Amino acid sequence: MDAYPIKKCLFPAAGYGTRFLPATKAMPKEMLPLVTKPLIQYGVEEAMSAGITGMAIVTGRGKRAIEDHFDISYELEHQIAGSDTESLLESTREIIERCSFSYTRQNEMLGLGHAILVGESLIGDEPFAVVLADDFCLAEQDSVLSQMVALYEKHRCCIIAIEEVPMEQVSRYGVIAGCEESPGLYRVDSLVEKPEQDVAPSNLAIIGRYILTPDIFDAIRATPPGRNGEIQLTDALQTLASQGKVLGYCFEGRRFDCGSVDGYIEATNELYQRSLA
């Protein structure tokens, strides 16, 4: 058995980030900084903490800054060589040295399921992680992805991160129903994308961390457009859940919704306070 069974992490990063306009008019939302590092770098570092070194990024128009960030800037490094600011690039240098990056474009915004299918050429026929960079996660010990990779080693099926949310917020998320097999671990029976509160099967919401098996690609291909005419990952996961192949995991840690202004400010304040401690 491989020491690290998950070798690649897919980052869907083609969205427009409209909730942060005008800041995201010319800058990818994934490049919004939490203190001094962009959101997507935190996601890459979390993947690295789980033993993953192959970073596959699905981008779109206007996202070139992501590729430039994970590349060497010879002019900048020459300019700051020997200065006090040189050390500020150490974390990015380490990522570039340890990881490989591959990119493809999602030409149309047709949903998360479609974005993951676009990334199939970068992943191939192997299990992989998915990180949505605007869900920023903090854990005191093992990172959320590290926890999920450990579960995959044991169960060898799809693992989706879930958390309890107030019932009045369930319409913002994909929501699962299932049987709790052990504390915090659910065998998923059904998944519903952004249900109304009165029909939601639970308050267990899916957040932006997944371990997916390669059969998800065929499931997505067989999934018709759903809510808003988009191809929903939750609908494709329902196909696998009906075969008993999906687990929901209430992770240890704290999630910040950095796709919203409130969550982004909250995460920034939390990291800034930690930097002062």
Buried (B, 14 or more C-beta within 10 A) or exposed (E): EEEEBBBBBBBBBBBBBEBBEEEBEEBBBBBBEBEEBBBBBBBBBBBBBBBBBBBBBBBBEBBEBBEEBBEEEEEEEEEBEEEEEEEEBEEBEEBBEEBEBBBBEBEEEBBBBBBBBBBBEBBEEEBBBBBBBBBBBBBEEBBBBBBBBEBBBEBEBBBBBBBEBEEEEBBEBBBBBBEEEEEEBBBBBBBBBBBEEEEBBBBBBBBBBBBBBEBBBBBBEEBEBBBEEBBBBBBBBBBBBEEEBBBBBBBEBBBBBBBBEEBBEBBBEBBEEEEEE
